[in-house]
């Protein structure tokens, strides 16, 4: 049965270079990813029982209720993710290095008998898969993650400089999708004064330039998640880019306690 469409926050998290790792390492990274996510949700005070987390194989897509403050998502939640990744880096070998690309967007999504869908889901997936975002993370080898927000989130939340959110640490990162659509976004690297690796047009001209989005690293649709205590599960689907094709993400599976 379909539910009426409503506003939600959409968070997408991906592991860098996931598909290039051997299967045993991928399984280890997935387990670590869910441990990091579970602890970050708790530390940020998010209502875990109301957050829908959907496994994407190399990452997670989260549907967060509109009652949650976006300041918490852009501030304490991102800081908690970075801190949990720091703790993992102490014990993980270089072969198990785990770094995240994380995107935040908002919009109207709807739930039916199969799960969630909406343009907000599609846009969030495009943000986290953007080529410039991958380049920023690659240019920051000492950092543990990059965080990108849509232009709407930046203008409504980030630019106002709420406590725990530093707008000076963000730079514009416009890019074009494979269909030629220009997407406005802003990127930051937690712990750094400014994100490296951006094209000069983006960093110096207020985001007037744009580069093409990158391909998705790989989605193992249907894989069962390794953890995620207290986070409810649904099915989320939407179009994302994979190589030169547009594919529909539709995965399901329980998040084990």
N, C-alpha and C positions, 0 to 999 in steps of 0.2 A: 504494500500500500504506500502510495506516495505521500510525502509530507510537504507542507507549504514551504516554498523557498524562503530562506532567512539569511541575515548577515552573519558571517563568521570570519575569524582570522584564519589564514591558511599558512602553515609553516611547512617547508620542505627541507629535508636534511639529506645530504649525500656524502659518501666516503670518497675521498680523493683516490684515484688510480685503483679502484676496487677490482675492476675486471681483469687487470693485468697480473693479479696475484694468483698463486696456486690455490686449488680448492680448500686444502686444510687451513691456509691462512685466511681465506675468505670467511670460513666458518668462525674462526677465532675473532676476526674483525666484527662480524655481525653480533657475536655475543658481547664484545666490548662496547659496540655502539649502543646496544640496548641497556647495558649497565650505565653508560654515561647519560643516556636520555632519561632513564628512570630517576637517577640521582639529581639531575638538573631540574626535572619537573618538581621533585620534592623540595629542593633547596630554594626554588623560585616561588614556592607556594601556589603553584597552579592546581586547579581542582582536577586531580588525576582521573577521577571517575567520570568527569564530563568531557574529557579530551579524547577524541577518536584518533587512534594511531594506526596507520595502514602501512604494512611492509611493502617496500619497493625493491627488495633484494639487496641493492647497494645503498639503501637509505630508508627513510621513513617520511610519510606524508601525514601531517597532523591537522585535524580540523578542531579549532578551539572556539568555544562559545563567545559570543559578542560581549557577554558580561565580564570577561577577563579584560583588564586594562592592557592596551597595546604597549604602554610604558613598561609593564612587567615583562612582556615578551621581548621588547627591544633592549631592555636594560638587564634586570636580574637574571632572566632566563638565559640570555646570551652569555653573560658573565659566568653563570654556573656551568654552561656547556664548556666554555674555555677552560675553566678551572678543573673540571673533571677530566678533560683531555690532557691537561698538564700532568695530572696525577697518573694517568695511564702511560704517558710518555716516559715516565721514570722507570717503569717496569717492562715496557714493550721493547723488543729488539727492533733494529732498523727494518727488518723484513716485515714486521707487524706495525710499522708506523701508521697511525690513524689520524687523519686530518679531515675536517668537515668543510663543506660548502653549505651554508644555511640561507634560506630565503624567507621573507615575510611579506605577505600580501593580504588583501581583504576583499570581500565581496559577497555577492549573493550565491549561495549554494543550496542544492536541494537533495533530499534523501528519498530514494524509492526502495522497492523491494530488493534491489541489487546493490545499493550503496549510494554514494554521493557523487554529484557532478556539478559542473558550472564553469563559466569562463574564468572565475577566480582561481580554480584549481589549475586550469591550463596555463594561466599567466604565471603562477607561482612555480610551476615546473619549468617554464621557459627561463625564468630568472635564475634558478639554481643550475641550469644546464648551459647558461650563456658562456660563450667562448671567452669574453673579457674577464669574467669572474674566475675561470680556471687559470687565466694568465696572472691575475692578481695573487692567487694562492701560490702559484709556482714561483712568483717573484718574491715571496716572503717565506723562505725556507725555515726560518726560526719560529714562525708563527704556527698556531694549531688549527686555525679556522679563519674563514672569511664570512662576513654577514652582509647580505644584500637586501635592500627593501625597495618596494615599488615606489614610484614617484608620489603616489597618493599617501603612502605611509610616511614618506619623508616630510611632505608638506604638512600633514596633519599631526605628526607626532615628533619626529626627530628634530626638525628645524627649531622647535620651540625650546630645546635645551632643558627638558625636564631632568630632575635629579637622576643620576645613573645613565643618562643618555647624552653623549657629547657630539653635537652636530659638527664641530670643527674637525672631527676625525673621519668624516664622510666626504667622499668625492663623487661627482656624477659619473655614471657608467651607462650611457645610452648604447643600445645595440639594435640590430635589425634581425628579425626572424627569417626563416627560409622563405616566407611568403612576402618579405619586404616590409613587414610591419615594424615601425619604430617603437621600441619599448624604452621608456624612461625609468631609470633606477639609480640608486645610490649605494655605495659600497664602503665598508669599513673593515679593518683588521683589528680585532680586539688586542689591546696592549700596544698598538702602534699609533703614532700621531697622525699618520695618513697612509692610505693603502698604496703600495707600489705597483708597478707594472701596467698602469693604465695608459692608453694612447694619449698623446699630447693634446689632441683636440678635446678629449673628455676632461682631462685634468686642468688645462689652462684656459679653455674657452667656455667653461660652465656647462659642458655636456652637449655642445652643438654637433659634435661629430658622433659617428656611430659605426660599430663594427658588427660583423655577422655573429650570430649565436653559434656556440659550439655544439657538437653532437653529444648526446647523452652517453655516459660511460658504459652503461649496460644495466638493464633491469631484469632481474630474475623473477618474473611474475609468478605468483603462486607459492613462492617459498614460505615456509613457516618461520616466523620470527623466533629469535632466541630468548627474548625476555621482554619485560615491559610491565612490571607489576603495577596493578591498580589503574592501568590505562585501558579504557574500554575500546572495543574494536569494531570497525565497520568496514565496508568496502568503498574505496574511493576510486573513481575512474575519470579520465580526461585525456585529451590529446597532448602528447609530448613529442619531441623530435628525436629521432634515432637515425643517424647518418643522413641520407637524403630522403627519408620517408617520415611520414607522420604516423605514429602508432597510438593506439588507445590503451591507456593504463587501466587495468581492471584486475585487481588482486584481492585476495581475501585469505584470512587465516587468523587464528587466535593469537593473542599476545599472552604468553604464559607468565604466571606470577613467579 
